[in-house]
Amino acid sequence: MITPKRRWYDTESTAAEIFDKIHNLDNDTKTVLSENLTEIIQQIKNLHREEVDPDLSIGLERVIGLYHQFQNKRRWYDQNEDETAYAIKTLFTLPEQDFYNIIEGLSVSLK
């Protein structure tokens, strides 16, 4: 069931914690992290483009969630147009397993 009040990644408490930690980083650290994150995401997307049968859909629930994200702009990264907001928004467009792999890596890195 799709609930407009919660986004698909809100079911994973680690993701919410990571986004809070990123939000509270100093600007220089946030910028470096965002640039690196964007580069990693781009590499993952390029790898998927090279697959024989790439999974072109991220799923209906995630598409609706992204639509609400851009419409409602309730989260801090929805309201900004900086490198960090771009990195996080781009992260949401990855296939679910890739998204969670990055979240897991960030949780270790940001302890």
Steps between C-alpha positions, in 0.01 A plus 500: 500500500633843408481761773570859393611603850797263502750444228605153389842529668349609834441133579877469535598685817866501400422715195325765709791503746751539218311794350488668842873447547574643156279799573697573817846480341702818455476646149849398387454138605152495352633628167777240479262220599243616245752517216626150581148364536396649167802341331422158649136525394602592147736201484222267615261643240764452230549138605127436473491653152758243391290205620347276236148542641512811718213548746357825367231548763548596864142395579166673526522568874837671461386705201199624696727572796735705284203689358377588850854591603528761227146627556491525879859602576466425871851363556812718524653346188178563306523871574864545393659503159858440614738210434378310806135521400593388147698202633218385728231546238711309247555223755123444504503418129727198544364147508399405853792265567754762389326761715523281810861405426595868497298567815684215672835641389405847620388365837846351553676812373296750703519328840 
